[in-house]
Amino acid sequence: MRPPRRWPPGRASGHCTRRTSIDPTNWPDEDPTMEYALSAFNAPCGRAGKFALICVHLRSFADNLLSAAPAAPLRVLLLLGLILLGPGVTVAAGLRESALAGSWYPADPAALGARVDGFLSAAQARPPAGTIRALIVPHAGYDYSGPTAGAGYALVKGQSYRRVLILAPSHHRGFRGLSVDAVDAYRTPLGEVPLDLEAVRTLRASPLVRADGDAGGAEHSIEIQLPLLQRALAPGWRLVPVLVGDLAGADDRTAAELLRPLADADTLVVVSSDFTHYGPRFGYLPFALDGQIAGRLEDLDGGAIERILAKDAAGFLAYQARTGVTICGYRPIDILLRMLGPGARVERIAYTTSGALTGDYRNSVSYAVLVVTDPAPLAAAAPDLPPAGAGDSATQTQLTAPSRPSAVAAPPAESDLKALHQLAIVSLDRAVLGPSAERDAAARQVAAALPDHLRAPAGAFVTLKLHGELRGCIGTIEPREPLDRAIIANADNAARRDPRFNPVAPAELRDLEVEVSVLTPPRPIASWEAFRVGEEGIVLSKDGRRAVFLPEVALGQGWTREETLSYLARKAGLPADAWRDGASFTVFTTTKYAAPYPAGTPGR
């Protein structure tokens, strides 16, 4: 049994993980089901943990009886009992009550309004040139991300919109596709926010969209934005609340095409996302906690932000996959990037971390605000197609040829793997020793000699070992970019940007073993029981988190299927048994080639 988690006062309004509405300093983090249930009892339970527990049991008992008891009088009595439990219980089917008032933000309307107005008036950001079409804003409790989010909403203060489309990650439920609430309105202490029911009906006609939305009211990523919008915008707008779950294959493009027509001239698109979640609480420790932590976090976030600013959806996803950076809303961000047209411009407005705010970086969450401007509404953009020549780094563009087949590369022969290995070697040379005329010429020569079928899209990994120990490993799972570009980028990143290690030093090159792995396209499996441990690599996705193991990981460790999945869940920042329920899986196989770093590499 784990000891109770102790947080400083006020941390109840913290970050995008599970939250209770009672004081977390008095409640052990033992039962996530109970923790979710408690979030519905803000008003009646206050900070009395014992009474909250009674409320949960009473409501559970009543729910069961309401579904089973045929007697009308008993139903009436139970309904009255539910009402007596207070406003934390949603009785009206068409209204979603606040699940965050009194914990993530103030429950008193006057106090909440004053708090939000303070965020808006304190914002220092200068409005960008052009018409604002979309915002990316954080979604932690107002004690933490409120001022940063306020810097974004201040840019649209007083503006009139007919519709606000919110794209937000699901933290509590795993599902594929999109989900929209089956309610007529949300309610916060500042009043009701009606839904755009016509737009909602349009979305629900798509097989990609579920109609259950925030079932149970535990999700915070949409509601946390509403008081800010209520104070910032002129009245009269309606809400389209979209939760984004796991996306596979071309789901992100499908979602972008589905949502784009809603983003007309009278619509503001809001993407709700925090950035890096660092520390043991989030299961993500890519580097040590030391005096350089603030800069390292900003660099890690900066790599993602750089790709967002470039409107590079494929590069953004590749960066997330390589680094494992815990951006909870990376899927909504991906969809937004695919909705943008050629005239769209993305600017960074604000950035901070909870560590900078509290002075405690042991568990830190990053917050950023980005704004999208475009002379034309997003609805006018052309359909999203893979950009010609788009890559994840300038280096790739310099080293690869322009013509590329459209089919996914077939499993490569040994001669192909050796050619890719040589491409990785010359890329490592440039990454570790730095560009030079001789090294650049050698790299171009190797890249130009590759057969055309090695320029087709494929997932790939580059793994570095030093004296038999892992020294760096970065890869891309989905076949989103040409194979040669993937090898170039992954070699560079394995040497310089694997967040678990310091950059490879020039003196280490001669002792490296370099392995290239080419992946088959991931395919979904119906159940974890279909996973062939040791033969297949596996990707686990749940609650906006994701982790991957190559086939050799379980084989080398001698793990069973269950042990592999437990370690994989922990790698994703989830409980060890999270794979048993609500997770989705894809599997793949690899073809690989490993050899020592050659002493006589051209260009050295």
JOBEL-V177564 format. One record per backbone hydrogen bond with DSSP energy under -0.5 kcal/mol. CO is the residue of the C=O (numbers start at 1). NH is the residue of the N-H. E is the energy in kcal/mol with one decimal. If there is no record, write none. Layout:
CO & NH & E
CO & NH & E
This chain:
5 & 7 & -0.6
8 & 11 & -1.9
10 & 13 & -1.5
11 & 14 & -1.8
13 & 141 & -0.9
14 & 141 & -3.4
15 & 17 & -2.4
23 & 26 & -1.9
24 & 27 & -0.9
28 & 30 & -1.8
28 & 31 & -0.5
30 & 32 & -0.6
31 & 35 & -2.4
32 & 36 & -2.6
33 & 37 & -2.2
34 & 38 & -2.3
35 & 39 & -0.8
36 & 39 & -1.0
37 & 40 & -1.5
38 & 41 & -2.0
41 & 45 & -1.5
42 & 46 & -1.6
45 & 48 & -2.4
47 & 49 & -1.1
48 & 52 & -2.1
49 & 53 & -2.0
50 & 54 & -1.9
51 & 55 & -2.6
52 & 56 & -2.3
53 & 57 & -2.2
54 & 58 & -2.7
55 & 59 & -2.8
56 & 60 & -2.6
57 & 61 & -2.6
58 & 62 & -2.7
59 & 63 & -3.1
60 & 64 & -2.1
61 & 65 & -2.1
62 & 66 & -2.9
63 & 67 & -1.5
64 & 68 & -1.0
65 & 69 & -3.8
71 & 75 & -1.8
72 & 76 & -2.3
73 & 77 & -2.4
74 & 78 & -2.6
75 & 79 & -2.4
76 & 80 & -2.4
77 & 81 & -2.1
78 & 82 & -2.3
79 & 83 & -2.1
80 & 84 & -2.2
81 & 85 & -1.0
83 & 86 & -1.8
86 & 89 & -1.6
88 & 90 & -0.6
89 & 91 & -0.7
92 & 95 & -1.6
94 & 184 & -2.6
94 & 185 & -1.4
95 & 97 & -0.7
96 & 187 & -2.4
100 & 103 & -2.3
100 & 104 & -1.8
100 & 105 & -1.3
104 & 142 & -2.3
105 & 102 & -2.8
105 & 103 & -0.6
108 & 112 & -2.8
109 & 113 & -2.8
110 & 114 & -2.4
111 & 115 & -2.2
112 & 116 & -2.5
113 & 117 & -2.6
114 & 118 & -2.0
115 & 119 & -1.7
116 & 120 & -2.3
117 & 121 & -2.6
118 & 122 & -1.7
119 & 123 & -0.7
120 & 123 & -0.6
131 & 374 & -2.0
133 & 269 & -2.2
134 & 372 & -3.0
135 & 137 & -0.5
135 & 271 & -3.2
136 & 370 & -1.7
137 & 273 & -2.8
141 & 144 & -1.9
141 & 145 & -2.1
141 & 146 & -0.7
142 & 146 & -0.6
145 & 149 & -3.0
146 & 150 & -2.6
147 & 151 & -1.2
148 & 151 & -0.5
148 & 152 & -0.9
149 & 152 & -0.9
149 & 153 & -2.3
150 & 154 & -2.1
152 & 155 & -1.2
153 & 156 & -1.3
154 & 157 & -1.0
156 & 159 & -2.1
159 & 234 & -2.6
162 & 238 & -1.6
163 & 268 & -2.1
164 & 166 & -0.7
164 & 240 & -2.5
165 & 167 & -0.5
165 & 270 & -3.0
166 & 168 & -0.5
166 & 242 & -2.6
167 & 272 & -2.6
168 & 244 & -3.0
169 & 171 & -0.6
175 & 246 & -3.0
177 & 245 & -3.1
178 & 210 & -3.0
179 & 243 & -3.0
181 & 183 & -0.9
184 & 195 & -2.8
185 & 96 & -2.7
186 & 193 & -3.4
188 & 191 & -2.2
191 & 188 & -2.4
192 & 194 & -0.5
193 & 186 & -2.4
194 & 239 & -2.6
195 & 197 & -1.4
196 & 200 & -2.3
197 & 201 & -2.5
198 & 202 & -1.9
199 & 203 & -2.2
200 & 204 & -2.5
201 & 205 & -0.9
202 & 205 & -0.7
203 & 206 & -2.0
206 & 209 & -1.6
208 & 178 & -2.6
210 & 180 & -2.0
213 & 215 & -1.9
214 & 217 & -2.2
220 & 224 & -2.4
222 & 225 & -1.6
222 & 226 & -0.6
223 & 226 & -1.4
223 & 227 & -0.6
225 & 229 & -2.1
226 & 230 & -3.0
227 & 231 & -1.7
228 & 232 & -1.9
229 & 233 & -2.4
232 & 158 & -3.8
238 & 164 & -2.7
239 & 196 & -2.6
240 & 166 & -2.1
240 & 242 & -0.7
241 & 181 & -0.6
241 & 243 & -0.6
242 & 168 & -2.4
243 & 179 & -2.1
243 & 245 & -0.5
244 & 170 & -1.3
246 & 177 & -2.8
248 & 251 & -2.1
250 & 254 & -2.5
251 & 255 & -3.0
252 & 256 & -2.2
253 & 257 & -2.4
254 & 258 & -2.0
255 & 259 & -2.5
256 & 260 & -2.3
257 & 261 & -0.6
259 & 262 & -1.5
259 & 263 & -0.7
260 & 263 & -1.6
262 & 264 & -2.0
263 & 379 & -2.2
264 & 267 & -1.7
266 & 162 & -2.4
266 & 163 & -2.0
267 & 269 & -0.5
268 & 165 & -2.3
269 & 135 & -2.3
270 & 167 & -2.8
270 & 272 & -0.6
271 & 137 & -2.5
271 & 273 & -0.7
272 & 169 & -0.7
274 & 329 & -0.8
276 & 278 & -0.7
276 & 366 & -2.1
278 & 364 & -2.0
279 & 282 & -1.3
279 & 283 & -0.6
279 & 284 & -1.8
280 & 283 & -0.6
284 & 279 & -3.2
288 & 290 & -1.0
290 & 293 & -1.7
292 & 296 & -2.3
293 & 297 & -2.6
294 & 298 & -2.1
295 & 299 & -2.3
296 & 300 & -2.5
297 & 301 & -2.9
298 & 302 & -2.7
299 & 303 & -1.8
300 & 304 & -1.0
301 & 305 & -2.8
302 & 306 & -2.8
303 & 307 & -1.1
304 & 308 & -1.8
305 & 309 & -3.0
306 & 310 & -1.3
307 & 312 & -2.5
308 & 311 & -1.7
309 & 346 & -0.5
311 & 313 & -1.1
312 & 316 & -2.4
313 & 317 & -2.4
314 & 318 & -2.4
315 & 319 & -2.4
316 & 320 & -2.2
317 & 321 & -2.4
318 & 322 & -2.4
319 & 323 & -2.5
320 & 324 & -2.0
325 & 327 & -1.9
326 & 328 & -0.9
327 & 330 & -1.7
329 & 333 & -2.3
330 & 334 & -2.2
331 & 335 & -2.3
332 & 336 & -2.4
333 & 337 & -2.6
334 & 338 & -1.7
335 & 339 & -0.8
336 & 339 & -1.4
336 & 340 & -0.8
337 & 340 & -0.7
341 & 344 & -1.5
345 & 373 & -2.7
347 & 371 & -2.4
350 & 369 & -2.4
352 & 367 & -3.2
353 & 357 & -1.5
354 & 358 & -2.4
355 & 359 & -2.5
359 & 361 & -0.6
364 & 278 & -3.5
365 & 354 & -2.8
366 & 275 & -3.1
367 & 352 & -2.3
369 & 349 & -3.0
369 & 350 & -1.3
370 & 136 & -2.8
371 & 347 & -2.4
371 & 373 & -0.5
372 & 133 & -3.2
372 & 134 & -1.5
373 & 345 & -2.8
377 & 380 & -1.8
378 & 381 & -1.9
387 & 390 & -1.7
393 & 396 & -0.5
393 & 397 & -1.1
394 & 398 & -1.7
395 & 399 & -1.4
396 & 400 & -1.1
413 & 417 & -2.3
414 & 418 & -2.3
415 & 419 & -1.7
416 & 420 & -2.5
417 & 421 & -2.4
418 & 422 & -2.2
419 & 423 & -1.8
420 & 424 & -2.3
421 & 425 & -2.1
422 & 426 & -2.3
423 & 427 & -1.7
424 & 428 & -2.4
425 & 429 & -2.4
426 & 430 & -1.8
427 & 431 & -2.3
428 & 432 & -3.0
429 & 433 & -2.4
429 & 434 & -0.5
430 & 434 & -1.0
436 & 440 & -3.0
437 & 441 & -2.0
438 & 442 & -2.1
439 & 443 & -2.3
440 & 444 & -2.4
441 & 445 & -2.1
442 & 446 & -2.1
443 & 447 & -2.4
444 & 448 & -2.7
445 & 449 & -1.3
447 & 450 & -1.1
451 & 454 & -1.8
452 & 455 & -2.2
453 & 456 & -0.7
454 & 484 & -1.0
456 & 483 & -2.5
457 & 409 & -2.0
459 & 519 & -2.7
460 & 476 & -2.8
461 & 517 & -2.5
462 & 474 & -1.8
463 & 515 & -2.6
464 & 471 & -3.4
464 & 472 & -1.3
465 & 467 & -0.5
465 & 513 & -2.5
466 & 469 & -1.8
469 & 466 & -3.1
472 & 464 & -3.7
474 & 462 & -2.4
476 & 460 & -1.2
478 & 480 & -2.3
481 & 458 & -1.7
482 & 486 & -2.4
483 & 487 & -2.3
484 & 488 & -2.2
485 & 489 & -2.8
486 & 490 & -2.6
487 & 491 & -2.3
488 & 492 & -2.0
489 & 493 & -2.5
490 & 494 & -2.6
491 & 495 & -1.7
492 & 496 & -1.8
493 & 497 & -2.7
493 & 498 & -0.7
495 & 504 & -3.0
497 & 499 & -0.7
498 & 501 & -2.0
505 & 508 & -1.8
505 & 509 & -0.6
506 & 509 & -1.2
508 & 511 & -1.4
509 & 512 & -1.8
511 & 467 & -0.9
512 & 597 & -2.7
513 & 465 & -2.2
514 & 595 & -2.0
515 & 463 & -2.7
516 & 593 & -2.2
517 & 461 & -2.2
518 & 591 & -2.1
519 & 459 & -0.6
523 & 587 & -2.4
525 & 585 & -0.5
527 & 530 & -1.8
528 & 531 & -1.6
531 & 533 & -1.1
532 & 535 & -1.6
532 & 536 & -2.1
536 & 534 & -0.5
537 & 588 & -1.7
538 & 549 & -2.0
539 & 586 & -1.7
540 & 547 & -1.8
541 & 584 & -2.5
542 & 545 & -2.5
545 & 542 & -2.4
547 & 540 & -2.5
549 & 538 & -2.0
550 & 553 & -1.5
550 & 554 & -0.6
551 & 555 & -1.2
552 & 556 & -2.9
553 & 557 & -1.8
554 & 558 & -1.3
554 & 559 & -1.7
560 & 564 & -2.5
561 & 565 & -2.2
562 & 566 & -2.0
563 & 567 & -2.5
564 & 568 & -2.2
565 & 569 & -2.3
566 & 570 & -2.0
567 & 571 & -2.2
568 & 572 & -1.6
569 & 574 & -2.6
570 & 573 & -1.7
575 & 578 & -2.1
577 & 580 & -1.7
578 & 581 & -0.9
584 & 541 & -2.3
585 & 525 & -1.8
586 & 539 & -2.8
587 & 523 & -2.3
588 & 537 & -3.2
589 & 520 & -2.4
591 & 518 & -2.8
593 & 516 & -2.6
595 & 514 & -2.5
598 & 601 & -1.0
601 & 604 & -1.6
